Each structure stands twice: as C-alpha cells, then as structure tokens.
C-alpha cells in the first residue's frame, strides 16, 4: 500500500453516467477535459518557459518559496488536540486557493511536467489555477517537513495513480493526502500511519438520491432516505467525504467497492466508521473525524490507528470540529 496520496476531484453527478466498474481509480477534477482554453495554454506555456529559463542558472536561486501568497488568517495548520488525542504526529492544513495571475505563473514552476500538462487540460482557467495552487502548496508543505526547497520535492505515482515521495529520505514514514473543492484545499499529514482526506461544498444535486442508491451501502442508503429533505444535502456529502477519505487512506481510490463498509452520515450524529467488511467499526483499525474547513463546506479525515495499539479509544471517533 502506498502511503502518500493526492486526491483528484470530481463531480458526483457525473458518476451516474456509467457503471461503477468503469470508473477510473481517481476521477477527473472539476472542469478536467481535453478542450483547454487559450488562456490556460498560455499560462502553462509561460510556466514551462520559466522552468527552462531556470535551468543552468549558476549561483542563483529561483525564489519558489514566494510562489504562493503569504499565509493568511484563512490558513490553519493546527489540528485541534481533542481530535487526535494530542497526537502531534498528525496535522491538517486548510487553505484558500485564490491568487492573482502572477502568483499562479510562479506556482506553476513548482509543478512537474506531467502536472502542468494535466493543468493545461482543464476547460476553465479558474479550475486550472486552483489545481496549480493546490499542487504548489502541497510541495511547499512537504518541503517544510523534509527540510528542502519546494522545487526539489519529486513525486512518483503508484498503480492507482496515487502520488508518493520519489525520495523520502529521512522522512520515509511521512504520509500525506490532499483534496480541494472550489477554492478550499485541505491537506493531511501523519507520521507512519496511512491517512486520507476529502472536502466537498455542501449543495443540492438533482440526482443525489440515485447516486446514493447506486454507490452507498444498503445501511447508508437507508439512513440517507430517512433524513428530512432539508438535511439531505449535508447528509449526502457527510457520507461522500467520509467514504472517499477512507478509500484514499486505503490507497485504492474509487477502485475499492464502496458498499463494503459503512459510515455514519446523519447531521448531528458522531462521525464514525460503522463497519468494514465483517468487522465492526470500533475494531477496524481506523479512526474518522469530520469537520467544516470553511462555511458551506464539509471535510473528513481517516487515519490508521497507531500500529503499536490493538485498537483505539472509541471516544476519539466522531469528534466534530469546526476550523
């Protein structure tokens, strides 16, 4: 199992257009397609030219630490202690992705050629900019933990398209995950424990009931259908973020059958993994936390329990936190 993960975003309504078995392990990002605008192409071309211009520079450093705007009050990098039993080895970072054109171009320099190519495939300039900002911030956050410059952080990809550090070095046990929706990005880091994170904007989607019937487990679908109509949007995305965070922590992405485990979803109820295959949630070896990274958004983190422990404190499961 690969320990390092970066999410690829998707729009749930798209999933009703084809059978589950045909879904790629990591679905397309919002706006991801093969019809890039000239604005996006120009952005990527300038970034690649900037990269070429830095090759062979002697005695000069590209100031990639300034690629993204200074951290603002909207960025939080401390996970409340109650969520992880004062476990300082686990940290969540929440940040906004909005930035000006110059910052976007500077951020694109940090990306790999493959990532810049992927950014060029977005249909909308806004979505390309958010993707670039999210990946650049990931490299900055990893660089801070590795003690290196952001441009030196290299990622490789596993069988399911899951990124990992190409040269983990002294931080071989660093596990990470990232997800973004609209201009909100969430990052999770842990030491020696697999971790997954997902974020969604709470909204009504016309085919939510059909998606729940097809992709939620029987227990989850029954709980969803029992909700008051006004609670269904939050209930739907509670379930979705918790399920995706779990399969990302496992390292399987959406190739993992989503009906093989149950999560709680009702608004106001504790966030919890209720079942994994035939194993009760309390004994499954994973803990789940749900939180709101920004108004109108919901996120979930799933982390492997400490490998030295047989289980974990049930009171920690489902701690609800608003950042």
Residue pairs with C-beta under 8 A, 6 or more apart in sequence:
1 194
1 250
1 251
2 158
2 162
2 164
2 251
3 164
3 173
3 174
3 175
3 194
3 251
4 155
4 162
4 163
4 164
4 165
4 174
4 175
4 176
4 177
5 162
5 163
5 176
5 177
5 178
5 195
5 196
5 248
5 249
5 251
6 135
6 138
6 155
6 162
6 163
6 176
6 177
6 178
7 26
7 177
7 178
7 179
7 180
7 197
7 198
7 244
7 248
8 26
8 27
8 28
8 29
8 161
9 27
9 28
9 29
9 30
9 179
9 180
9 181
10 27
10 28
10 29
10 30
11 30
12 205
12 208
12 211
12 240
13 205
13 206
13 207
13 211
14 27
14 28
15 23
15 27
15 211
15 214
15 215
16 207
16 210
16 211
16 214
20 214
20 215
20 258
23 254
23 255
24 161
24 254
25 160
25 161
25 162
25 252
25 253
25 254
25 255
26 160
26 161
26 162
26 253
26 254
27 254
29 122
29 127
29 131
30 127
30 181
30 182
31 122
31 123
31 124
31 126
31 127
31 128
32 118
32 121
32 122
32 123
32 127
33 121
33 122
33 123
34 121
35 123
36 120
36 121
36 122
36 123
36 128
37 123
37 124
37 125
39 125
40 119
40 120
40 122
40 124
40 125
40 128
41 120
43 101
43 104
43 105
43 108
43 119
43 125
43 128
43 129
43 132
44 108
44 116
44 117
44 119
44 120
44 128
46 105
46 108
47 105
47 108
47 109
47 111
47 116
47 132
48 113
48 116
50 105
50 106
50 108
50 109
51 109
54 62
54 109
61 149
62 109
62 151
64 106
64 109
64 110
64 140
64 149
64 150
64 151
65 140
65 149
65 150
66 106
67 103
67 106
67 107
67 109
67 110
67 136
67 140
67 150
68 99
68 103
68 106
68 107
68 133
68 136
68 137
68 140
69 99
69 100
69 103
71 95
72 96
74 94
74 95
74 96
74 294
75 93
75 94
75 95
75 96
76 92
76 93
76 94
76 95
76 293
76 323
77 91
77 92
77 93
77 94
78 91
79 90
79 91
79 92
80 321
80 323
82 319
82 321
83 289
83 291
83 316
83 319
83 321
84 90
84 289
84 303
84 316
85 313
85 316
89 190
89 191
89 192
89 193
90 188
90 189
90 190
90 191
90 193
90 195
90 303
91 188
91 189
91 190
92 186
92 187
92 188
92 189
92 197
92 301
92 323
93 141
93 186
93 187
93 188
93 189
94 184
94 185
94 186
94 187
94 293
94 294
94 323
95 137
95 184
95 185
95 187
96 183
96 184
96 185
96 294
97 129
97 130
97 133
97 134
97 137
97 180
97 183
97 184
97 185
98 133
98 183
99 107
99 129
99 133
103 133
104 129
104 132
104 133
107 132
107 133
107 136
107 137
108 116
108 119
108 132
108 136
109 151
110 135
110 136
110 139
110 140
110 150
110 151
111 119
111 132
111 135
111 136
111 139
112 154
112 155
115 135
118 131
119 128
119 131
119 132
120 128
122 128
122 131
130 180
130 182
130 183
130 185
131 180
133 185
134 178
134 180
134 185
136 150
137 185
137 187
138 176
138 178
138 187
139 150
139 151
139 153
140 150
141 176
141 187
141 189
142 150
142 153
142 165
142 174
142 176
143 149
143 150
143 152
143 153
145 171
145 174
145 189
146 153
146 165
146 169
146 170
146 171
146 174
153 165
154 165
154 166
154 167
155 163
155 164
155 165
155 166
156 163
156 164
156 165
156 166
157 163
157 164
158 164
158 251
160 251
160 252
160 253
160 255
161 253
162 251
162 253
165 171
165 174
168 174
173 191
173 192
174 189
174 190
174 191
175 189
175 190
175 191
175 192
175 193
175 194
175 195
176 187
176 188
176 189
176 190
176 195
177 187
177 188
177 195
177 196
177 197
177 245
177 248
177 249
178 185
178 186
178 187
178 188
178 197
179 185
179 186
179 197
179 198
179 199
179 244
179 248
179 299
180 186
180 199
181 199
181 200
181 201
181 297
182 201
184 199
184 201
184 293
184 294
184 297
185 199
186 197
186 198
186 199
186 293
186 299
187 197
188 195
188 196
188 197
188 301
188 303
189 195
190 303
190 304
192 307
193 303
193 304
193 305
193 306
193 307
194 249
194 250
194 251
194 303
194 304
195 249
195 301
195 302
195 303
195 304
196 244
196 245
196 246
196 247
196 248
196 249
196 250
196 301
196 302
196 303
197 245
197 248
197 299
197 300
197 301
197 302
198 240
198 241
198 242
198 244
198 245
198 248
198 299
198 300
199 241
199 293
199 297
199 298
199 299
200 237
200 240
200 241
200 297
200 298
200 299
201 237
201 296
201 297
202 233
202 234
202 237
202 296
202 297
202 298
203 233
203 237
204 233
205 211
205 236
208 232
208 233
208 236
209 225
211 236
212 220
212 221
212 224
212 225
212 236
212 239
213 221
215 258
215 259
216 224
216 239
216 243
216 258
216 259
217 258
217 259
217 260
217 261
217 262
218 259
219 262
219 274
219 275
220 239
220 262
220 263
220 265
223 235
223 264
223 265
223 266
224 232
224 235
224 236
224 239
224 265
227 235
227 266
227 267
231 266
231 267
234 267
234 298
235 265
235 266
235 267
236 265
237 298
238 264
238 265
238 266
238 267
238 271
238 290
238 298
238 300
239 263
239 265
241 290
241 298
241 299
241 300
242 263
242 264
242 265
242 271
242 273
242 288
242 290
242 300
242 302
243 258
243 261
243 263
244 254
244 300
245 288
245 300
245 301
245 302
246 261
246 263
246 273
246 286
246 288
246 302
247 253
247 254
247 256
247 258
248 302
249 286
249 302
249 303
249 304
250 256
260 276
260 277
261 273
261 274
261 275
261 276
261 277
261 284
262 273
262 274
262 275
262 281
263 271
263 272
263 273
263 274
263 288
264 270
264 271
264 272
264 274
264 318
269 318
270 317
270 318
270 319
270 320
271 288
271 289
271 290
271 300
271 317
271 318
271 319
271 320
272 281
272 288
272 317
272 318
273 281
273 284
273 286
273 287
273 288
273 302
273 317
274 280
274 281
275 281
275 284
276 284
276 286
281 317
282 311
282 314
282 317
283 311
285 304
285 305
285 311
285 312
286 302
286 303
286 304
286 305
287 302
287 303
287 305
287 312
287 316
287 317
288 300
288 301
288 302
288 317
288 318
289 300
289 301
289 302
289 303
289 317
289 318
289 319
289 321
290 298
290 299
290 300
290 301
290 318
290 320
291 298
291 299
291 300
291 301
291 320
291 321
291 322
291 323
292 298
292 299
292 321
292 322
292 323
293 299
293 323
294 323
305 311
305 312
306 312
